[in-house]
Amino acid sequence: MLNVVILAAGQGKRMRSDLPKVLQPIAGKPMLAHVIATARALAPGSVCVVYGHGGEQVKAEIGDRPQFHDSENRGLSPISWAKQEPQLGTGHAVLQALPQLEKVGAGRTAVLVLYGDVPLIRATTLQRLIAAAGGDKLALLTAHLDDPHGYGRIVRIDGKVVRIVEEKDADDAERAIKEINTGILVAPGEALARWLPQLGIANAQGEYYLTDIVAMAVAEGMAVVTAHPDANWEADGVNSKSQLARLERIHQRNFAEALMEQGVTLVDPARIDVRGELVCGRDVFIDVNCVFEGRVELHDGARINANCVIQDAVVGPHSIIGPFARLRPGTVLAEDVHVGNFVEVKNSTVAAHSKANHLAYVGDAAIGSRVNIGAGTITCNYDGANKHRTVIEDDVFIGSDTQLVAPVTVGKGATLGAGTTLTRDAPPDALTVSRPKQVSIAGWKRPVKQKKG
């Protein structure tokens, strides 16, 4: 049985933000959400989040997200919460979580300790650490750094770990050690429950250090083993907006590399932002500065030109989007649809071979096949209180600068003349025009601005 404790009580003063540190976003979702998702990938018996500063805001943000509170319906590990107040160190934080964990004092249970501000840790690395622990050993995730400043050092004698010394408590020889403690560890549950109440505060910080359990394990004759991440950035914590931005780019580059391995063409892998889930078919092309939010599907041969924003949408095979287009939630495009520059589509379906090539808004609409939507066309779908649907049937031609005031239907094969304001249904296979009579007024003088004083 594996239990996971996620420490998320830190204040994050260096963030200089009213938003709690663990809620600062990476790829559009809170850092803590990344850690929870990784923890759940290990299928633990339970996950306990230890909260403190801004704790109610943290609980509300995570609790309001369906992916976290419907665990019973989706077979995910449940989340429990433990409050740490006051904050007296990492050892004290884990101690608050123990009552929330399943069977922590029984048999070969293990406790994995993670951090809510270490968002890029990978499940494969944690699985390696868990395997090293084997249920009866204390396993530490360590890394070797050229500049270990600020980290606790791993002290070994004859190659064996004997203790961890925090930098503020280290002497010169210990500070020269390059192997550092990431803070992530796996401990036998029964031993952890025994060790934590014995922690003291005889250190420079006056706190209960979780790292002191290493010396306790050594004193009991328990083996202390180590594992290492594939990349050191996996264990990087975030304490400032600068560090947050650095990990954001690492995360995005990793996603870009994965997309290219799948065959997606990225004009510049450094200029893509995925803030959710992006699913791509074969021969997808993505130009620079595109943002994908929520769940987005790009089917075979789809082409996304520069500077597009796509959120919770489906782009059909061989469709062309942008540049400078926006697809909002609920957009579903079929095959060979063209959505051009400065076109916005929201909560609408567009059937095959239709196009809106420039300067248009399509909202709450059902668009048929082979429809041409002219420049400047908009669906007026909102009356200030309710959203209404616009239906445009197959083979319709809509002239430029047309307003379709929903609810309204344009029949199959109809043509709407440029400048039309459509307030009633347009019949099929007919031309519908709505324009005021053009008038020229002879001798009319443009008003002149009056001079002051």
C-alpha positions as CSV (number, residue, x, y, z in Angstrom):
1,M,0.0,0.0,0.0
2,L,1.3,3.4,-1.0
3,N,0.2,6.7,0.6
4,V,1.2,10.1,-0.7
5,V,1.7,13.3,1.3
6,I,1.9,16.5,-0.6
7,L,3.4,19.5,1.3
8,A,1.6,22.6,0.2
9,A,1.7,24.9,3.3
10,G,4.4,27.4,2.2
11,Q,3.6,31.1,2.0
12,G,5.7,31.9,-1.0
13,K,6.7,35.5,-0.1
14,R,9.1,35.7,-3.1
15,M,6.2,35.3,-5.4
16,R,4.9,38.8,-4.4
17,S,1.4,37.6,-5.1
18,D,-1.9,37.3,-3.4
19,L,-2.3,33.9,-5.0
20,P,-0.9,31.1,-2.8
21,K,2.3,29.7,-4.2
22,V,1.0,26.2,-5.0
23,L,-1.8,27.8,-7.1
24,Q,0.6,29.6,-9.4
25,P,0.1,28.1,-12.8
26,I,2.2,26.0,-15.0
27,A,0.7,25.3,-18.4
28,G,-2.6,26.8,-17.3
29,K,-3.2,24.8,-14.2
30,P,-2.0,25.2,-10.6
31,M,1.4,23.7,-9.7
32,L,-0.4,21.6,-7.0
33,A,-2.7,20.2,-9.7
34,H,0.3,18.8,-11.6
35,V,1.6,17.2,-8.5
36,I,-1.7,15.6,-7.6
37,A,-2.0,14.2,-11.2
38,T,1.4,12.7,-11.0
39,A,0.7,11.2,-7.5
40,R,-2.5,9.7,-8.8
41,A,-0.7,8.1,-11.7
42,L,1.0,5.9,-9.1
43,A,-2.4,4.5,-8.0
44,P,-1.9,5.2,-4.3
45,G,-4.3,4.2,-1.6
46,S,-4.7,7.8,-0.5
47,V,-3.4,11.3,-1.2
48,C,-3.2,13.9,1.6
49,V,-2.4,17.6,0.9
50,V,-1.0,19.5,3.9
51,Y,-2.1,23.1,3.6
52,G,-1.4,26.3,5.5
53,H,-0.9,29.8,4.1
54,G,-3.9,30.6,1.9
55,G,-5.2,27.2,2.7
56,E,-8.9,27.8,2.3
57,Q,-8.2,29.3,-1.1
58,V,-6.1,26.3,-2.0
59,K,-8.9,23.9,-1.0
60,A,-11.5,25.9,-2.8
61,E,-9.5,26.0,-6.1
62,I,-8.7,22.4,-6.1
63,G,-12.0,21.3,-4.7
64,D,-14.0,23.2,-7.4
65,R,-12.2,21.3,-10.2
66,P,-14.2,18.2,-11.3
67,Q,-11.0,16.2,-12.0
68,F,-10.3,16.3,-8.3
69,H,-13.6,15.8,-6.6
70,D,-15.1,13.1,-8.7
71,S,-12.5,10.5,-7.7
72,E,-15.2,7.9,-6.7
73,N,-16.7,8.0,-10.2
74,R,-13.4,7.8,-12.1
75,G,-11.5,5.3,-9.8
76,L,-9.0,7.9,-8.7
77,S,-7.3,8.1,-5.4
78,P,-9.3,10.3,-3.0
79,I,-7.8,13.5,-1.7
80,S,-7.8,14.4,2.0
81,W,-6.6,17.6,3.6
82,A,-4.5,18.3,6.7
83,K,-4.0,21.8,8.1
84,Q,-0.5,22.8,9.4
85,E,-0.9,25.8,11.7
86,P,1.5,27.1,12.7
87,Q,4.1,26.0,10.1
88,L,6.9,24.4,12.1
89,G,8.9,22.7,9.4
90,T,8.6,19.8,7.0
91,G,8.7,17.1,9.7
92,H,5.8,18.8,11.5
93,A,3.9,19.0,8.2
94,V,4.1,15.3,7.5
95,L,3.1,14.5,11.1
96,Q,-0.2,16.4,10.5
97,A,-0.9,14.2,7.5
98,L,-0.4,10.8,9.2
99,P,-4.0,10.5,10.7
100,Q,-5.4,10.9,7.1
101,L,-3.4,8.1,5.5
102,E,-4.7,4.6,5.0
103,K,-3.2,1.8,7.3
104,V,0.0,3.8,7.8
105,G,1.1,1.8,10.7
106,A,0.4,-1.6,9.3
107,G,2.5,-4.1,7.4
108,R,4.5,-3.0,4.4
109,T,2.8,0.4,3.8
110,A,5.0,3.1,2.4
111,V,4.6,6.9,2.4
112,L,5.8,9.1,-0.5
113,V,6.4,12.7,0.4
114,L,6.0,15.2,-2.5
115,Y,5.9,19.0,-2.7
116,G,3.2,21.2,-4.1
117,D,5.8,23.6,-5.6
118,V,7.8,20.9,-7.5
119,P,5.4,20.6,-10.4
120,L,7.5,18.7,-13.0
121,I,8.4,15.6,-11.1
122,R,7.7,12.6,-13.3
123,A,5.9,9.4,-12.4
124,T,8.6,7.3,-13.9
125,T,11.2,8.8,-11.5
126,L,8.9,8.3,-8.5
127,Q,8.3,4.6,-9.5
128,R,12.1,4.1,-9.5
129,L,12.3,5.7,-6.1
130,I,9.5,3.5,-4.8
131,A,11.1,0.4,-6.2
132,A,14.4,1.3,-4.5
133,A,12.6,1.6,-1.1
134,G,11.2,-1.8,-1.5
135,G,8.8,-1.4,1.4
136,D,11.5,-1.8,4.1
137,K,14.1,0.9,3.3
138,L,14.2,4.7,3.4
139,A,14.7,6.0,-0.1
140,L,15.8,9.5,-0.9
141,L,15.6,11.2,-4.3
142,T,18.9,13.0,-4.7
143,A,20.7,14.9,-7.5
144,H,24.2,16.1,-8.3
145,L,24.6,19.8,-8.9
146,D,27.6,21.8,-9.9
147,D,26.2,24.6,-7.7
148,P,24.5,23.0,-4.7
149,H,24.0,26.3,-2.9
150,G,20.8,26.4,-0.8
151,Y,20.2,22.7,-0.7
152,G,20.6,20.1,2.0
153,R,23.7,17.9,1.4
154,I,23.8,14.1,1.4
155,V,26.5,13.0,3.8
156,R,27.9,9.6,3.1
157,I,30.5,7.4,4.9
158,D,32.0,4.6,2.8
159,G,29.4,5.3,0.2
160,K,26.5,4.9,2.6
161,V,24.1,7.7,3.4
162,V,24.3,8.5,7.1
163,R,22.5,11.9,7.3
164,I,21.4,15.0,5.6
165,V,22.7,18.4,6.7
166,E,20.9,21.6,5.8
167,E,23.1,24.3,4.3
168,K,22.5,26.7,7.3
169,D,23.7,23.9,9.6
170,A,26.6,22.7,7.4
171,D,30.3,23.3,7.9
172,D,32.7,24.1,5.0
173,A,33.4,20.5,4.2
174,E,29.7,19.6,4.0
175,R,28.9,22.6,1.9
176,A,31.4,21.4,-0.7
177,I,29.3,18.2,-1.2
178,K,27.7,18.2,-4.7
179,E,25.0,15.6,-3.9
180,I,21.9,17.3,-2.7
181,N,18.6,16.3,-1.1
182,T,15.5,17.1,-3.3
183,G,13.2,16.5,-0.3
184,I,11.3,13.8,-2.0
185,L,11.4,10.5,-0.2
186,V,9.7,7.2,0.4
187,A,9.6,5.8,4.0
188,P,8.1,2.7,5.6
189,G,4.8,3.9,7.1
190,E,5.3,2.2,10.5
191,A,8.8,3.7,10.9
192,L,7.7,7.1,9.8
193,A,4.9,7.1,12.4
194,R,7.5,6.2,15.0
195,W,10.2,8.7,14.0
196,L,8.2,11.9,13.5
197,P,7.2,12.5,17.1
198,Q,10.8,12.2,18.1
199,L,12.0,15.1,15.9
200,G,13.6,18.1,17.7
201,I,14.3,21.7,16.8
202,A,18.0,21.9,17.6
203,N,18.9,23.5,14.3
204,A,19.5,27.0,12.8
205,Q,15.9,27.3,11.7
206,G,14.3,26.1,14.9
207,E,12.1,23.8,12.9
208,Y,11.2,20.1,12.8
209,Y,13.2,18.8,9.9
210,L,11.9,15.8,8.0
211,T,15.5,15.1,6.9
212,D,16.4,14.2,10.5
213,I,14.7,10.9,10.0
214,V,17.7,9.8,8.0
215,A,19.9,9.7,11.0
216,M,17.1,7.9,12.9
217,A,16.9,5.2,10.2
218,V,20.7,4.8,10.3
219,A,20.7,4.4,14.1
220,E,18.1,1.7,13.8
221,G,20.1,-0.1,11.2
222,M,17.6,0.5,8.4
223,A,19.2,0.8,4.9
224,V,19.0,4.3,3.4
225,V,19.1,4.2,-0.4
226,T,18.9,6.8,-3.2
227,A,17.5,7.2,-6.6
228,H,18.0,10.0,-9.1
229,P,15.7,11.9,-11.6
230,D,16.4,11.6,-15.3
231,A,16.8,15.4,-15.4
232,N,17.6,17.6,-12.5
233,W,14.8,20.1,-13.4
234,E,12.3,17.4,-12.4
235,A,13.0,18.2,-8.7
236,D,13.3,22.0,-9.1
237,G,11.0,23.9,-6.8
238,V,9.4,27.3,-7.5
239,N,9.9,30.2,-5.2
240,S,9.7,33.2,-7.6
241,K,8.0,34.3,-10.8
242,S,11.4,33.9,-12.5
243,Q,11.6,30.2,-11.5
244,L,8.0,29.7,-12.5
245,A,8.7,31.1,-16.0
246,R,11.8,28.9,-16.3
247,L,9.8,25.7,-15.5
248,E,7.0,26.8,-17.8
249,R,9.4,26.8,-20.7
250,I,10.9,23.5,-19.8
251,H,7.4,22.0,-19.6
252,Q,6.4,23.5,-22.9
253,R,9.6,22.3,-24.6
254,N,8.9,18.8,-23.3
255,F,5.4,18.9,-24.7
256,A,6.8,20.2,-28.0
257,E,9.3,17.4,-28.2
258,A,6.6,14.8,-27.6
259,L,4.5,16.3,-30.4
260,M,7.3,16.2,-32.8
261,E,8.0,12.6,-31.9
262,Q,4.4,11.9,-32.9
263,G,5.0,13.5,-36.3
264,V,3.6,16.9,-35.7
265,T,5.4,19.7,-37.6
266,L,6.2,22.7,-35.3
267,V,7.7,25.6,-37.1
268,D,9.4,26.6,-33.8
269,P,9.1,24.3,-30.8
270,A,10.1,27.2,-28.5
271,R,6.9,29.1,-29.5
272,I,4.0,26.9,-28.7
273,D,1.9,26.9,-25.5
274,V,-0.2,23.9,-24.5
275,R,-2.4,24.6,-21.5
276,G,-4.3,21.4,-21.3
277,E,-4.5,18.3,-23.6
278,L,-3.6,18.5,-27.3
279,V,-4.4,15.4,-29.4
280,C,-2.9,15.4,-32.9
281,G,-3.4,13.2,-35.9
282,R,-1.0,12.6,-38.8
283,D,0.7,15.4,-40.7
284,V,-0.6,18.2,-38.5
285,F,1.2,21.5,-39.0
286,I,1.4,24.2,-36.2
287,D,3.0,27.6,-36.9
288,V,4.4,29.9,-34.3
289,N,2.8,31.5,-31.2
290,C,-0.2,29.3,-31.0
291,V,-2.0,28.6,-27.7
292,F,-4.0,25.5,-27.0
293,E,-6.2,25.4,-23.9
294,G,-8.4,22.7,-22.4
295,R,-8.8,19.7,-24.7
296,V,-8.1,20.3,-28.3
297,E,-8.2,17.8,-31.2
298,L,-6.4,18.4,-34.4
299,H,-7.2,15.7,-37.0
300,D,-5.1,14.5,-39.8
301,G,-3.7,17.1,-42.1
302,A,-5.0,20.1,-40.0
303,R,-3.0,23.3,-40.4
304,I,-2.8,25.9,-37.7
305,N,-1.3,29.1,-38.9
306,A,0.5,31.6,-36.7
307,N,-0.9,33.4,-33.7
308,C,-4.1,31.3,-33.1
309,V,-5.8,30.6,-29.8
310,I,-7.8,27.3,-29.7
311,Q,-9.7,26.2,-26.6
312,D,-11.8,23.0,-26.1
313,A,-12.3,22.6,-29.8
314,V,-12.1,20.0,-32.6
315,V,-10.4,20.8,-35.9
316,G,-11.3,18.3,-38.6
317,P,-9.1,16.7,-41.2
318,H,-7.3,19.0,-43.6
319,S,-8.9,22.1,-42.1
320,I,-6.9,25.4,-42.2
321,I,-7.0,27.8,-39.2
322,G,-5.7,31.4,-39.1
323,P,-3.5,33.2,-38.8
324,F,-4.9,35.2,-35.9
325,A,-8.0,33.0,-35.5
326,R,-9.7,32.1,-32.2
327,L,-11.7,28.9,-31.7
328,R,-13.6,29.0,-28.4
329,P,-15.1,26.1,-26.4
330,G,-17.7,24.0,-28.2
331,T,-16.3,24.6,-31.7
332,V,-16.4,21.5,-33.9
333,L,-15.1,21.8,-37.4
334,A,-15.5,19.0,-40.0
335,E,-13.2,18.2,-42.9
336,D,-11.6,21.0,-45.1
337,V,-13.0,23.9,-43.1
338,H,-11.3,27.2,-43.5
339,V,-11.3,29.7,-40.6
340,G,-9.2,32.6,-41.6
341,N,-7.5,35.7,-40.1
342,F,-9.4,37.5,-37.3
343,V,-12.3,35.0,-37.3
344,E,-13.8,33.8,-34.0
345,V,-15.9,30.7,-33.7
346,K,-17.7,29.8,-30.4
347,N,-20.0,26.9,-29.5
348,S,-20.6,26.1,-33.2
349,T,-20.5,23.2,-35.6
350,V,-19.2,23.8,-39.1
351,A,-19.7,21.1,-41.7
352,A,-17.3,20.1,-44.5
353,H,-15.8,22.5,-47.1
354,S,-17.2,25.6,-45.5
355,K,-15.2,28.8,-45.0
356,A,-15.1,32.0,-43.1
357,N,-11.9,33.5,-44.4
358,H,-11.6,36.8,-42.6
359,L,-13.1,39.2,-40.0
360,A,-16.1,37.3,-38.9
361,Y,-17.8,36.0,-35.7
362,V,-19.7,32.7,-35.6
363,G,-21.3,32.0,-32.2
364,D,-23.9,29.4,-31.2
365,A,-24.5,28.3,-34.7
366,A,-24.8,25.2,-36.9
367,I,-23.2,25.8,-40.3
368,G,-23.8,23.4,-43.1
369,S,-21.5,22.2,-45.9
370,R,-20.0,24.4,-48.6
371,V,-21.1,27.6,-46.9
372,N,-19.3,30.9,-47.6
373,I,-19.3,33.4,-44.8
374,G,-18.2,36.8,-46.0
375,A,-16.0,39.3,-44.3
376,G,-17.5,41.3,-41.5
377,T,-20.4,38.8,-40.9
378,I,-21.5,38.2,-37.4
379,T,-24.1,36.1,-35.6
380,C,-26.0,38.2,-33.1
381,N,-26.6,35.4,-30.8
382,Y,-27.0,37.1,-27.4
383,D,-29.9,39.3,-26.5
384,G,-28.5,40.4,-23.2
385,A,-30.1,37.5,-21.2
386,N,-30.1,34.4,-23.4
387,K,-28.0,32.8,-26.1
388,H,-29.9,31.8,-29.3
389,R,-29.0,29.5,-32.2
390,T,-28.3,30.4,-35.8
391,V,-28.8,27.7,-38.4
392,I,-27.2,28.1,-41.9
393,E,-28.0,25.2,-44.2
394,D,-25.8,23.7,-47.0
395,D,-24.6,25.7,-50.0
396,V,-25.4,29.1,-48.5
397,F,-23.5,32.3,-49.6
398,I,-23.5,35.1,-47.1
399,G,-22.3,38.5,-48.4
400,S,-19.9,40.7,-46.5
401,D,-21.0,42.8,-43.5
402,T,-24.1,40.7,-42.7
403,Q,-25.7,40.4,-39.3
404,L,-27.8,37.3,-38.5
405,V,-30.0,38.1,-35.5
406,A,-30.7,34.8,-33.8
407,P,-32.8,32.8,-33.6
408,V,-32.8,32.6,-37.4
409,T,-32.4,30.0,-40.1
410,V,-30.9,30.5,-43.6
411,G,-32.3,27.9,-46.0
412,K,-30.3,25.6,-48.2
413,G,-28.8,27.3,-51.2
414,A,-29.8,30.8,-50.1
415,T,-27.8,33.9,-50.8
416,L,-27.7,36.9,-48.5
417,G,-26.7,40.2,-50.1
418,A,-23.9,42.2,-48.5
419,G,-24.9,44.5,-45.7
420,T,-28.0,42.5,-44.8
421,T,-29.4,42.4,-41.3
422,L,-31.4,39.2,-41.1
423,T,-34.1,39.2,-38.5
424,R,-36.4,36.5,-40.0
425,D,-35.7,33.2,-41.7
426,A,-34.3,33.4,-45.2
427,P,-35.9,30.9,-47.7
428,P,-33.9,28.4,-49.5
429,D,-32.6,29.0,-53.1
430,A,-33.4,32.7,-52.9
431,L,-31.6,36.0,-52.6
432,T,-32.4,37.9,-49.4
433,V,-31.3,41.6,-49.1
434,S,-32.0,44.0,-46.3
435,R,-30.7,47.5,-47.0
436,P,-32.0,51.0,-46.5
437,K,-32.4,53.1,-49.6
438,Q,-29.3,54.9,-50.6
439,V,-29.7,58.7,-50.4
440,S,-27.4,61.6,-51.4
441,I,-28.1,65.0,-49.9
442,A,-26.9,67.9,-52.0
443,G,-25.3,70.9,-50.3
444,W,-24.8,69.1,-47.0
445,K,-22.0,70.6,-44.9
446,R,-19.9,68.7,-42.5
447,P,-20.0,70.2,-39.0
448,V,-17.0,72.3,-38.1
449,K,-15.4,72.2,-34.6
450,Q,-16.0,75.4,-32.7
451,K,-12.8,77.3,-31.6
452,K,-12.5,77.9,-27.9
453,G,-12.3,81.4,-26.5
